[in-house]
């Protein structure tokens, strides 16, 4: 079974205790189904599972690199049979000659090469962990996004079905009025057009719901039940205050803000520096301590019997690659170029991360303003419907006008929920970037 760092992390809600901000909660705090999907991603999300295997591979390679400093012992055993036929001897001669060799080797001095190999193994493991964490953060953000979009699609479908139901009722009422001679063909056509519009919207909403469900299954790696989100509501979200927005801007521009992207580039630079140490040691002598024993079987002096012979040895062995035709020099040039490239990538990465986070904050502000605008619009639509219902009882407006107002109010509600989803998703991603992901905490 895979050793999972992700499955051993604490999932206690830590919020933003380390900051003075009181930002809106993450959506999963009020959506148990979403919380279960996020926790299940540690074991089922394909992107996270694949990166976890990468961590396991890097751990194995780290152990391989560490073993290069330790002594190793080898043992060989042979049993060779010979058959000798000579014209000057009356009998043929056969012999079985077993021999064995036990050799121990301990690296002594490699000009820092063995330390560099060990460090490179450690850095590669850290790189794999960073990639795993990046994949995990991306998966969690996408699960939040797709789940809320799934809820939004369910709401859009419900709104379309309600509009279609209202249109059907209105059409039936107009048909009754027409039979009584109290309705016109023009009104009938208007209601039929309205019904056709909502029938098309229902078809579109059902297709969007299927796509959202497929996307959620793909990112979570788990089957999504058709009843998922049936009783869930998109949570309300309070708008950020000016103080909170200022704090977020300050956090984005603050030096030392962590970024997995920059951390990966810094690890690549450290890895290349260790690789340069390995390259630099290639043309220098390497020293090992060698010891062992050897045993074979030979003819005994003055006798036809076989005698066993034993050797014991020990000492220092030097291996020196004196000249390689300039190969090491070429490797050094390439390594130094890669180091300079990684340094540039680190600087570019820091600037890019700040730009992306500033852009993300801008999107959050825009979606927040859109949410506030649509909240006011939705309230006005509800007030208008309430007023229209009173007017309807006094026969001051037609039933078609009331129907349009009711449908427009439902559409305003869906539009508000869409803005709210964009705001919640964007803010959750920004918080995860700036303060860390509460669902996956590195050991």
Residue pairs with C-beta under 8 A, 6 or more apart in sequence:
2 49
2 52
2 53
2 56
3 56
3 59
4 42
4 43
4 52
5 52
5 55
5 129
5 132
5 442
5 443
6 42
6 48
6 52
6 132
6 136
6 440
7 42
7 43
8 443
9 440
9 441
9 442
9 443
10 441
11 39
11 438
11 439
13 29
13 438
14 438
14 441
15 25
15 438
16 22
16 23
16 431
16 435
18 435
19 247
19 251
19 435
20 247
21 244
21 247
21 248
22 244
23 240
23 244
23 427
23 431
24 237
24 238
24 424
24 427
25 235
26 144
26 428
26 431
26 438
27 34
27 144
27 147
27 148
27 235
27 424
27 428
28 34
28 35
28 38
28 144
28 439
29 35
30 235
31 147
31 232
31 235
33 147
33 228
33 229
33 232
34 143
34 144
34 147
34 148
34 232
37 143
37 147
37 216
37 220
37 222
38 140
38 143
38 144
38 439
39 439
40 220
40 222
41 48
41 136
41 139
41 140
41 143
41 219
41 220
41 221
41 439
42 48
42 136
42 440
43 49
44 220
44 221
44 222
45 136
45 139
45 143
45 219
45 220
45 221
46 218
46 221
47 135
47 136
47 138
47 139
47 219
48 132
48 135
48 136
48 139
49 221
50 135
51 128
51 131
51 132
51 134
51 135
51 136
52 132
54 128
54 131
54 132
55 125
55 128
55 129
55 132
57 128
58 121
58 124
58 125
58 127
58 128
58 129
59 125
61 121
61 124
61 125
62 121
62 122
62 124
62 125
63 121
64 121
65 117
65 118
65 120
65 121
65 122
66 118
66 121
68 107
68 114
68 117
68 118
69 107
69 114
69 115
69 118
71 104
71 105
71 106
72 104
72 105
73 102
73 103
73 104
73 105
74 101
74 102
74 103
74 105
75 100
75 101
75 102
75 103
76 100
76 101
77 98
77 99
77 100
77 101
78 98
78 99
78 100
79 96
79 97
79 98
80 96
80 97
80 98
80 99
81 94
81 95
81 96
81 97
82 94
82 95
82 96
82 97
83 92
83 93
83 94
84 92
84 93
84 94
84 95
85 92
85 93
86 92
86 93
95 306
97 296
97 297
97 298
97 306
98 296
98 297
99 294
99 295
99 296
99 297
100 294
100 295
100 296
101 292
101 293
101 294
101 295
102 292
102 293
102 294
103 290
103 291
103 292
104 290
104 291
104 292
105 288
105 289
105 290
105 317
106 288
106 289
107 114
107 286
107 287
107 288
108 287
108 288
108 289
108 316
109 286
109 287
110 281
110 286
110 287
111 280
111 281
111 284
111 286
112 277
112 281
113 277
113 278
113 281
113 286
115 277
116 274
116 275
116 277
116 278
116 281
117 274
117 278
119 270
119 274
120 271
120 274
120 275
120 278
123 267
123 270
123 271
123 274
124 271
126 267
127 264
127 267
127 268
127 271
129 442
130 260
130 263
130 264
130 267
131 264
133 260
133 440
133 442
134 260
134 261
134 264
136 437
136 440
137 260
137 432
137 437
137 440
139 219
140 432
140 437
140 439
140 440
141 425
141 428
141 429
141 432
142 219
143 216
143 219
143 220
144 424
144 425
144 428
145 425
146 212
146 215
146 216
146 219
147 216
147 229
148 234
148 421
148 424
148 425
149 212
149 215
149 421
150 209
150 212
150 213
150 216
150 224
150 228
150 229
151 229
151 232
151 233
151 234
151 421
152 212
152 234
152 414
152 417
152 418
152 421
153 205
153 208
153 209
153 211
153 212
154 209
154 229
154 230
155 234
155 413
155 414
155 417
156 201
156 205
156 208
156 209
156 414
157 202
157 205
157 206
157 208
157 209
159 205
159 410
159 411
159 413
159 414
160 198
160 201
160 202
160 204
160 205
161 202
162 410
163 198
163 201
163 407
163 410
164 195
164 198
164 199
164 202
166 403
166 406
166 407
167 191
167 194
167 195
167 198
167 403
168 195
170 191
170 194
170 399
170 400
170 403
171 188
171 191
171 192
171 195
173 399
174 183
174 187
174 188
174 191
174 399
175 188
177 183
178 184
178 185
178 188
187 398
187 400
190 400
191 400
191 403
194 400
194 403
194 404
194 407
198 407
213 224
213 226
213 228
216 224
216 228
217 223
217 224
234 417
234 420
234 421
234 424
235 424
236 420
237 371
237 420
237 423
237 424
237 427
239 368
239 371
239 372
240 248
240 364
240 365
240 368
240 427
245 361
245 365
248 361
248 430
248 434
249 358
249 361
251 257
251 434
251 435
252 354
252 357
252 358
252 361
252 434
253 354
257 353
257 354
257 434
258 436
259 349
259 350
259 353
259 433
261 349
261 352
261 353
262 346
262 349
262 350
262 353
265 342
265 345
265 346
265 349
266 346
268 342
268 345
269 339
269 342
269 343
269 346
272 335
272 338
272 339
272 342
273 339
275 335
276 332
276 335
276 336
276 339
279 328
279 331
279 332
279 335
280 328
280 332
282 321
282 324
282 328
282 331
283 321
283 322
283 323
283 324
283 328
284 320
285 318
285 319
285 320
286 318
286 319
286 320
287 316
287 317
287 318
288 316
288 317
288 319
289 314
289 315
289 316
289 317
290 313
290 314
290 315
290 316
290 317
291 313
291 314
291 315
292 312
292 313
292 314
293 310
293 311
293 312
293 313
294 310
294 311
294 312
294 313
295 308
295 309
295 310
295 311
296 308
296 309
297 306
297 307
297 308
297 309
298 306
298 307
298 309
299 306
299 307
300 306
300 307
357 430
357 433
357 434
360 426
360 429
360 430
360 433
361 430
363 422
363 426
364 423
364 426
364 427
364 430
367 419
367 422
367 423
367 426
368 423
370 419
370 422
370 423
371 416
371 419
371 420
371 422
371 423
373 419
374 412
374 415
374 416
374 419
375 416
377 412
377 415
377 416
378 409
378 412
378 413
378 415
378 416
381 405
381 408
381 409
381 412
382 409
384 405
384 409
385 402
385 405
385 406
385 409
388 397
388 401
388 402
388 405
389 402
391 397
391 402
392 399
392 402
